[in-house]
């Protein structure tokens, strides 16, 4: 398992969990990111924002939030 902020462009991932409180989990669920959800990394600089494809939509995460998201590589 890795942090979303460390994932490479083009990686196909499965969302596992987020390290944070209830607010973060609620915010991610509103974006469609729930446990077991498949995502693909479209853009990542490694030190800035991460753009992913979730359920047919592009979603951008800031680096701080991307560091709290735990994913598993497919």
Backbone torsions as a table, in degrees:
resi	resn	phi	psi	omega
1	UNK	NA	144.4	-179.1
2	UNK	-134.9	169.6	173.5
3	UNK	-85.4	146.8	179.8
4	UNK	-58.2	-34.1	-179.3
5	UNK	-64.4	-20.0	-179.8
6	UNK	-97.6	-2.1	-177.6
7	UNK	-74.2	147.0	-179.5
8	UNK	-88.9	154.5	177.3
9	UNK	-58.5	135.2	-180.0
10	UNK	89.7	-7.7	-179.8
11	UNK	-65.4	137.5	172.7
12	UNK	-101.4	124.9	-170.7
13	UNK	-129.8	163.1	171.7
14	UNK	-121.2	128.8	178.6
15	UNK	-70.6	129.2	179.3
16	UNK	-103.6	-57.6	-177.3
17	UNK	-165.8	177.7	175.3
18	UNK	-131.5	137.0	177.5
19	UNK	-87.1	101.7	-179.1
20	UNK	171.3	-175.9	-177.1
21	UNK	-85.8	-172.0	-178.2
22	UNK	-58.8	-35.4	-178.3
23	UNK	-63.2	-43.4	-179.9
24	UNK	-65.7	-44.2	-179.9
25	UNK	-62.5	-40.8	178.7
26	UNK	-65.3	-44.2	179.9
27	UNK	-62.0	-43.8	179.0
28	UNK	-66.3	-39.6	178.5
29	UNK	-62.8	-37.3	177.2
30	UNK	-64.5	-28.0	177.6
31	UNK	-83.8	-5.1	-179.1
32	UNK	94.1	8.9	-178.7
33	UNK	-98.1	96.7	179.4
34	UNK	-121.0	164.0	-177.1
35	UNK	-54.1	130.4	-180.0
36	UNK	89.5	-6.1	-178.1
37	UNK	-68.8	137.5	178.1
38	UNK	-86.5	134.9	178.0
39	UNK	-137.0	158.4	177.2
40	UNK	-131.1	133.8	-179.8
41	UNK	-80.7	121.8	179.2
42	UNK	-97.3	-32.5	-176.5
43	UNK	-153.2	136.2	176.3
44	UNK	-161.6	129.6	177.9
45	UNK	-96.3	-14.3	-176.9
46	UNK	92.4	-22.2	-179.8
47	UNK	-131.6	3.8	-178.5
48	UNK	-133.1	-146.3	-176.7
49	UNK	-71.0	158.5	177.6
50	UNK	-124.2	128.4	177.7
51	UNK	-110.4	128.0	-177.7
52	UNK	-126.8	162.1	176.0
53	UNK	-104.8	119.2	179.9
54	UNK	-131.2	121.0	175.2
55	UNK	49.0	44.5	176.5
56	UNK	81.8	5.5	-179.8
57	UNK	-124.2	151.8	172.9
58	UNK	-92.9	131.4	-179.8
59	UNK	-129.4	133.6	179.4
60	UNK	-106.3	135.3	176.1
61	UNK	-119.8	137.8	172.6
62	UNK	-69.6	162.6	-176.7
63	UNK	-59.4	-40.8	-178.5
64	UNK	-61.5	-44.3	178.8
65	UNK	-71.0	-38.9	179.5
66	UNK	-61.9	-29.2	177.9
67	UNK	-71.9	-20.5	-178.9
68	UNK	-91.3	-10.0	-177.2
69	UNK	-93.0	122.9	-179.0
70	UNK	-101.5	127.9	-178.3
71	UNK	-130.5	164.8	176.0
72	UNK	-121.4	134.0	178.6
73	UNK	-75.1	142.8	178.4
74	UNK	-79.9	NA	NA
